[in-house]
């Protein structure tokens, strides 16, 4: 498995909006769901050590040095709580370190020929990015899947499965279409269909950015609990 960082934006121009029924939770994209752990994703994708799929600590712009990060946390809290007995302070430091640094796999990704596992090839996936929170939850998933056919039946099947709140375009009449479920501080899903002579592709983006804020929220809760106990 190799290390690399490469994230591209996905975009298709909109057409008319059509409201569809309310979404059901949780959303499953080819067996993947938000809040899965890195190990669960590795197992689902059947990633072996010989694979070119990137599995690693890709905390942009540079990989996290976990030893240095743990030392920084210790220094920060030793200064902030220097007036507190050592035993209590060390317990808080350990809890914060576990919260921030438990998950060493920040991203699993591949593109084109690097998407070489049996699972990825079975589904004709040519682009895959799964980003994880500090405490090891899948929070952002991006997939590009080549398909042999892309028509009205394909779009209808996706609408029935994912119940988008918005449908932009009709793939039987246009070169592209988009199905959307967008929420604030909750799960979001966009599915883009591209039907061009050179490519027939479905692009999924499933994410919940609030999951990336959970670590900060949990850390503050630890601090508040600790302060109240003093």
C-alpha positions as CSV (number, residue, x, y, z in Angstrom):
1,X,0.0,0.0,0.0
2,X,1.4,3.4,-0.9
3,X,1.0,6.9,0.5
4,X,-0.4,9.8,-1.6
5,X,-2.8,12.7,-1.4
6,X,-5.1,13.6,-4.2
7,X,-8.6,15.0,-3.8
8,X,-10.6,16.5,-6.7
9,X,-13.9,18.4,-6.6
10,X,-17.0,17.0,-8.3
11,X,-19.3,19.3,-10.2
12,X,-22.2,19.2,-12.7
13,X,-24.3,22.2,-13.8
14,X,-27.8,22.1,-12.5
15,X,-31.1,21.7,-14.3
16,X,-34.6,22.0,-13.0
17,X,-35.4,21.0,-9.4
18,X,-38.0,18.4,-8.5
19,X,-38.9,17.6,-4.9
20,X,-38.8,13.9,-3.9
21,X,-39.8,12.1,-0.7
22,X,-37.8,12.4,2.6
23,X,-34.6,10.4,2.9
24,X,-34.2,7.3,5.0
25,X,-31.2,6.8,7.3
26,X,-28.6,5.6,7.4
27,X,-27.5,5.8,3.8
28,X,-25.7,2.8,2.2
29,X,-23.5,3.4,-0.8
30,X,-22.2,0.0,-2.2
31,X,-22.1,-1.3,1.4
32,X,-20.4,1.8,2.9
33,X,-22.0,3.9,5.5
34,X,-20.9,7.0,7.5
35,X,-19.3,6.3,10.9
36,X,-17.7,3.0,9.7
37,X,-14.2,2.5,11.1
38,X,-11.1,2.4,8.9
39,X,-10.7,-1.3,9.6
40,X,-14.3,-2.0,8.5
41,X,-13.7,-0.1,5.2
42,X,-10.4,-2.0,4.7
43,X,-12.2,-5.3,5.2
44,X,-15.1,-4.4,2.9
45,X,-12.8,-3.3,0.1
46,X,-10.7,-6.4,0.7
47,X,-7.4,-4.4,0.7
48,X,-4.3,-6.5,0.8
49,X,-0.7,-5.4,1.6
50,X,0.1,-5.8,-2.1
51,X,-2.7,-3.4,-3.2
52,X,-1.9,0.1,-4.6
53,X,-4.8,1.5,-2.6
54,X,-3.5,4.2,-0.2
55,X,-4.2,3.5,3.4
56,X,-2.6,5.9,5.8
57,X,-2.1,8.9,7.9
58,X,-2.8,11.7,5.4
59,X,-3.7,14.6,7.6
60,X,-3.1,17.4,5.2
61,X,-1.0,19.3,4.6
62,X,1.5,16.9,6.1
63,X,1.0,13.5,7.9
64,X,0.6,13.7,11.7
65,X,3.6,12.9,13.8
66,X,1.7,11.1,16.6
67,X,4.6,11.1,19.1
68,X,5.1,14.8,18.6
69,X,1.3,15.4,18.8
70,X,1.1,13.5,22.1
71,X,3.9,15.5,23.5
72,X,2.3,18.8,22.4
73,X,-1.0,17.8,24.2
74,X,0.9,16.9,27.3
75,X,2.8,20.3,27.3
76,X,-0.5,22.2,26.6
77,X,-2.4,20.6,29.5
78,X,0.6,20.6,31.9
79,X,0.8,24.4,31.5
80,X,-3.0,24.9,31.6
81,X,-3.4,22.8,34.8
82,X,-0.1,23.2,36.4
83,X,-1.9,24.0,39.7
84,X,-3.6,20.6,39.8
85,X,-2.2,17.4,41.4
86,X,-0.1,15.4,39.0
87,X,-2.3,12.3,39.1
88,X,-5.4,14.1,38.0
89,X,-3.6,16.2,35.4
90,X,-2.0,13.1,33.8
91,X,-5.4,11.3,33.7
92,X,-6.9,14.2,31.7
93,X,-3.9,14.4,29.4
94,X,-4.2,10.6,28.7
95,X,-7.9,11.0,27.9
96,X,-7.3,13.9,25.5
97,X,-4.5,12.1,23.8
98,X,-6.7,9.0,23.2
99,X,-9.5,11.2,21.9
100,X,-7.3,13.1,19.4
101,X,-4.8,10.4,18.4
102,X,-6.6,7.0,18.6
103,X,-7.1,6.8,14.8
104,X,-3.9,6.7,12.8
105,X,-5.7,6.1,9.4
106,X,-7.0,9.4,8.2
107,X,-7.7,8.4,4.6
108,X,-8.2,5.5,2.3
109,X,-8.0,6.4,-1.4
110,X,-7.2,5.3,-5.0
111,X,-7.7,6.4,-8.6
112,X,-7.7,4.6,-11.9
113,X,-5.4,1.5,-11.9
114,X,-4.6,1.9,-8.2
115,X,-8.2,0.9,-7.4
116,X,-7.1,-2.7,-7.8
117,X,-9.0,-4.7,-5.1
118,X,-11.6,-7.3,-6.1
119,X,-14.3,-5.1,-4.5
120,X,-13.3,-2.0,-6.4
121,X,-12.9,-3.8,-9.7
122,X,-16.3,-5.6,-9.3
123,X,-18.0,-2.3,-9.0
124,X,-15.9,-0.6,-11.7
125,X,-14.8,2.1,-9.3
126,X,-12.1,4.4,-10.7
127,X,-12.0,7.0,-7.9
128,X,-12.4,6.3,-4.2
129,X,-11.7,8.5,-1.2
130,X,-12.8,7.8,2.4
131,X,-11.8,10.4,5.0
132,X,-12.0,9.6,8.7
133,X,-12.3,11.7,11.9
134,X,-9.6,11.8,14.6
135,X,-11.6,9.2,16.6
136,X,-12.0,6.9,13.6
137,X,-15.3,7.5,12.0
138,X,-16.0,7.7,8.3
139,X,-17.1,11.2,7.7
140,X,-16.6,11.9,4.0
141,X,-16.9,9.4,1.1
142,X,-16.4,10.1,-2.6
143,X,-16.8,7.4,-5.3
144,X,-16.7,7.5,-9.1
145,X,-18.1,4.4,-10.7
146,X,-18.1,3.6,-14.4
147,X,-21.2,1.9,-15.8
148,X,-22.1,0.2,-19.0
149,X,-25.5,1.9,-19.3
150,X,-26.9,5.1,-18.0
151,X,-30.5,5.8,-18.8
152,X,-33.9,6.8,-17.3
153,X,-34.2,3.3,-15.7
154,X,-30.8,3.9,-13.9
155,X,-31.9,7.3,-12.6
156,X,-35.3,6.0,-11.5
157,X,-33.6,3.1,-9.6
158,X,-31.3,5.6,-7.8
159,X,-34.2,7.9,-6.9
160,X,-36.2,4.9,-5.5
161,X,-33.2,3.7,-3.4
162,X,-32.0,7.1,-2.1
163,X,-35.1,9.3,-2.0
164,X,-33.4,12.5,-3.0
165,X,-35.0,15.8,-2.0
166,X,-33.9,17.4,-5.2
167,X,-33.6,16.0,-8.7
168,X,-31.8,18.2,-11.2
169,X,-32.1,17.0,-14.8
170,X,-33.3,13.9,-16.6
171,X,-30.5,11.7,-17.8
172,X,-32.6,10.5,-20.7
173,X,-32.8,14.0,-22.0
174,X,-29.5,15.6,-20.8
175,X,-25.9,14.6,-20.6
176,X,-25.9,14.9,-16.8
177,X,-28.2,14.9,-13.8
178,X,-27.9,15.3,-10.1
179,X,-29.8,13.8,-7.1
180,X,-29.4,15.7,-3.8
181,X,-30.1,15.4,-0.1
182,X,-28.5,18.3,1.6
183,X,-28.8,19.2,5.3
184,X,-26.9,21.3,7.8
185,X,-24.9,19.5,10.5
186,X,-26.2,16.1,9.3
187,X,-25.7,13.5,6.6
188,X,-25.6,14.8,3.0
189,X,-25.7,12.9,-0.2
190,X,-25.2,14.0,-3.8
191,X,-25.3,11.6,-6.8
192,X,-24.2,12.9,-10.1
193,X,-24.8,11.1,-13.4
194,X,-22.6,11.7,-16.4
195,X,-23.6,10.3,-19.8
196,X,-21.1,11.3,-22.4
197,X,-19.7,9.5,-25.4
198,X,-16.3,9.1,-23.7
199,X,-17.7,8.1,-20.3
200,X,-20.8,6.8,-18.5
201,X,-20.3,7.4,-14.8
202,X,-22.1,7.6,-11.5
203,X,-20.5,9.8,-8.8
204,X,-21.4,9.5,-5.1
205,X,-20.5,11.9,-2.4
206,X,-21.7,11.0,1.1
207,X,-20.6,13.2,4.0
208,X,-21.4,14.7,7.4
209,X,-18.9,17.4,8.3
210,X,-20.4,17.7,11.8
211,X,-18.6,14.3,12.6
212,X,-15.3,16.1,12.2
213,X,-16.4,18.5,14.9
214,X,-17.3,15.7,17.3
215,X,-13.7,15.4,18.6
216,X,-13.6,19.0,19.6
217,X,-17.0,18.8,21.3
218,X,-16.0,15.6,23.2
219,X,-12.7,17.2,24.3
220,X,-14.5,20.2,25.6
221,X,-16.9,17.9,27.5
222,X,-13.9,16.2,29.1
223,X,-12.5,19.5,30.2
224,X,-15.8,20.7,31.5
225,X,-16.3,17.5,33.5
226,X,-12.7,17.8,34.8
227,X,-13.2,21.5,35.8
228,X,-16.4,20.6,37.7
229,X,-14.6,17.9,39.7
230,X,-11.9,20.3,41.0
